[in-house]
Amino acid sequence: MEDILRPIYQERASQTNTLGVLIIEKVQNTSAVTDTFDAVLLIVVKDVETPVFIKHYTYEDKKASLHIVREDQLREWLLLGTNRKIVEWILHGKILFDRNEYMNNLRDELQDFPFYNRKVKIGLEFAKLVRRYMEGKAFFDNSQYLDAYNHVAHSLHHLARLAVIEKGFHPEITVWNQVKQMEPEIFKLYEELVTSDEPIEKRLELLFIASEFLIHSRTRFGASHLIEIMKTKDEWTINDLISHPELEHYDVDLSMLLEFLLEKHFIDEVRIQTKGYDIYHRHYCVSKKLL
């Protein structure tokens, strides 16, 4: 397949803004990695108007996909984990073109998993975990068991990803295979949720009890990025936090995370009097026990 696609990637490699070219070929039983295509060409570029540009090709009974990705978009995917295939593409793809060792350096960076990137990913994953857990618990308390089941399944997935990151690895597409080796306790919870013969209400009840313990035990670790930033000021408004450049990717999960941390006494509420009678601005500060 590489020979067939050579004219396509050679044309791109000759352009000065192209940083690197990878090919990822489908291996038997791993078609999810290449979106069912026989081959994927990943081309990383520096300055183009469109962050992502995709083309599909066919040759006889084969099909291929071309992804031209701007460097800043690639970095965002790697930080946020919103395109999980990209890590496997970079780590396991064959490098066809590499300007100034860009792709090799990127691969080394991913394998080293720098502390800052890991810390941010932990915070983002923990925030998603908390949101799914709290929303699922609310559905459960209102006897909306199918919606609760959906949120619990997602919360366990975030817990699994968090556990893998905690061990210093990037979560892969087959994250449960990783977790089965690294954190069998979490794997067992997921297995019980999806395979148990117990009524759904009973399964969820047991899962919430177990999840509460696992989440609580990881709170200091999971919230360390947010707490570290909050320690730089005496108090914060929600808008201060949302506007902070290191917290912008927490997005809609931030408010729910703050409520969770208030409940667990990791942060405190600061009331500031408004002009209205008995109405206060709500600010936030790190709990004194963490200072």
Rosetta blueprint (number, residue, H / E / L):
1 M L
2 E H
3 D H
4 I H
5 L H
6 R H
7 P H
8 I H
9 Y H
10 Q H
11 E H
12 R H
13 A H
14 S L
15 Q L
16 T L
17 N L
18 T E
19 L E
20 G E
21 V E
22 L E
23 I E
24 I E
25 E E
26 K L
27 V L
28 Q L
29 N L
30 T L
31 S L
32 A L
33 V L
34 T L
35 D L
36 T L
37 F L
38 D L
39 A E
40 V E
41 L E
42 L E
43 I E
44 V E
45 V E
46 K L
47 D L
48 V L
49 E L
50 T L
51 P L
52 V E
53 F E
54 I E
55 K E
56 H E
57 Y E
58 T E
59 Y E
60 E L
61 D L
62 K E
63 K E
64 A E
65 S E
66 L E
67 H E
68 I E
69 V E
70 R E
71 E H
72 D H
73 Q H
74 L H
75 R H
76 E H
77 W H
78 L H
79 L H
80 L H
81 G L
82 T L
83 N L
84 R L
85 K H
86 I H
87 V H
88 E H
89 W H
90 I H
91 L H
92 H H
93 G L
94 K E
95 I E
96 L E
97 F E
98 D E
99 R H
100 N H
101 E H
102 Y H
103 M H
104 N H
105 N H
106 L H
107 R H
108 D H
109 E H
110 L H
111 Q H
112 D H
113 F L
114 P L
115 F H
116 Y H
117 N H
118 R H
119 K H
120 V H
121 K H
122 I H
123 G H
124 L H
125 E H
126 F H
127 A H
128 K H
129 L H
130 V H
131 R H
132 R H
133 Y H
134 M H
135 E H
136 G H
137 K H
138 A H
139 F H
140 F H
141 D H
142 N L
143 S L
144 Q L
145 Y H
146 L H
147 D H
148 A H
149 Y H
150 N H
151 H H
152 V H
153 A H
154 H H
155 S H
156 L H
157 H H
158 H H
159 L H
160 A H
161 R H
162 L H
163 A H
164 V H
165 I H
166 E H
167 K L
168 G L
169 F L
170 H L
171 P L
172 E L
173 I L
174 T L
175 V H
176 W H
177 N H
178 Q H
179 V H
180 K H
181 Q H
182 M H
183 E L
184 P H
185 E H
186 I H
187 F H
188 K H
189 L H
190 Y H
191 E H
192 E H
193 L H
194 V H
195 T H
196 S L
197 D L
198 E L
199 P L
200 I H
201 E H
202 K H
203 R H
204 L H
205 E H
206 L H
207 L H
208 F H
209 I H
210 A H
211 S H
212 E H
213 F H
214 L H
215 I H
216 H H
217 S H
218 R L
219 T H
220 R H
221 F H
222 G H
223 A L
224 S H
225 H H
226 L H
227 I H
228 E H
229 I H
230 M H
231 K L
232 T L
233 K L
234 D L
235 E L
236 W E
237 T L
238 I H
239 N H
240 D H
241 L H
242 I H
243 S H
244 H L
245 P L
246 E L
247 L L
248 E H
249 H H
250 Y H
251 D L
252 V L
253 D H
254 L H
255 S H
256 M H
257 L H
258 L H
259 E H
260 F H
261 L H
262 L H
263 E H
264 K L
265 H L
266 F L
267 I E
268 D E
269 E E
270 V E
271 R E
272 I E
273 Q E
274 T L
275 K L
276 G L
277 Y L
278 D L
279 I L
280 Y E
281 H E
282 R E
283 H E
284 Y E
285 C E
286 V E
287 S L
288 K H
289 K H
290 L H
291 L L
